[in-house]
Structure formats: C-alpha cells, structure tokens
Amino acid sequence: MKKAVVLLSGGMDSAVVLAIAREQGFTCHALSVSYGQRHTSELEAASRLAASCGVEHKVVSVDLRSIGGSALTADIDVPEAPQDGIPVTYVPARNTIMLSIALGWAEVLGANDIFCGVNAVDYSGYPDCRPEFVEAFERLANLATVSGVEGNRLSIHAPLMRMGKAQIASEGQRLGVDFALTVSCYQADAQGRACGRCDACRLRAEGFRTAGLSDPTRYL
C-alpha cells in the first residue's frame, strides 16, 4: 500500500482529511506539530483521532512562541468578532513549517504523498491556506528533495481546499468521522471545551448547522 504523511491538528478539517486519505488506500502516518500554541487540547484530540483509526502518530515540537506575532503564540487576545483583513490568529509561516516537517518525514518513510487540511472557502483568510501556496510548496518539494530529484514525484494533497464547512461536515459524516473527538477552538480549555465565540468556533458551528447535522462540540 502507498504511504502518506497526514498533517493532523486535531480539528474537524484534518480529521476528515485523514479519513479521505485512508479511503483512498493510503497507509497513513499522522503528524502533529506542537508549536507553542495556546493549548494542548488539540494535540490530545489528534492523538485520540489517530488511535481511533489505528494509525501511527508522531508529534514534533517547534517553538514558534519564541518569535510570537500571533494571538495563538503570544500574549495577544484572541478576537471574538470578525476582523477586517488577515486576523491576528494567523501564525507566521506555520503551514510552511508544518509541511516542511511533513516533507522530511515523508522522505524518511519513502512516502510520496502528503495530505493537509487547508481550506480557502470557509476560512479566516490566511495566506498559507490558498491553492497558490499549496501548488508552490509542491514545486519546492520536488526541487529540494532526493525523492524529487530522482524522479519519485512528491504530491501535496489538499482535498478540502474548495469545500465549505458544511460540505466538510457532510463528508466527515459519510466517512464515519467521530467529530466528538475533535477540537477546533482557538482558545479551548484544558478539557477541550470550546469558547463558542472565536472565528474557528463560528465557522465550525455554522458548517454543522448548514449541513443539518448535530455538532458534538463541548462548550464552556
């Protein structure tokens, strides 16, 4: 079976991506990054998701709190109202760093496929969630690795890129994803309970509501 590295944050999107990769016949290796985010409950959710699917799960630590610049990695309040422009919850270079780590592990594993849950429909406007970014990183991956240079082409898959949150929720239901295991909130507490007010919470709640599905999110 083909191997794939799947970036698994612990949120609803990455849970659905993992289910999609497994449905496509990949032997999945789940990767989470502890980057100094506000809480560890999403990493615990990722661990639960990987265990529920019986896939290998690796957590790599990178200290992005040391450079700050985001409400998720510095002492900046998480906004609870929509913002103009790119919100302060954007973490500088986060997806570039995560995909780079996934690329390194993929080379070690002999995997030619990397899956990530970036989305450019119902999202907060982050520049590293756009199709152009994914396409550019795939080009870089094939220039910068032994695998790519030797003709073993690497592919970056972003299957949710053009799906709204309602479509993602429906796809997850079709695939049997247990959304109760996931944590999406930017400022969840230690038990994984969501604030219900941040951008991530609003997008998630609206997605389930539009899809006509019950949202198992636990709120403070």
Secondary structure, DSSP 4 states (H G I P E B T S, - for coil): --EEEEE--SSHHHHHHHHHHHHTT-EEEEEEEE-S-S-SHHHHHHHHHHHHHT-EEEEEE--GGGT--STTTSS-PPPSS--SSS-TT--TTHHHHHHHHHHHHHHHHT--EEE----SSSS---GGGSHHHHHHHHHHHHHHSHHHHTT---EEE-TTTT--HHHHHHHHHHHT--GGG----TT--TT--B-S-SHHHHHHHHHHHHHT------B-
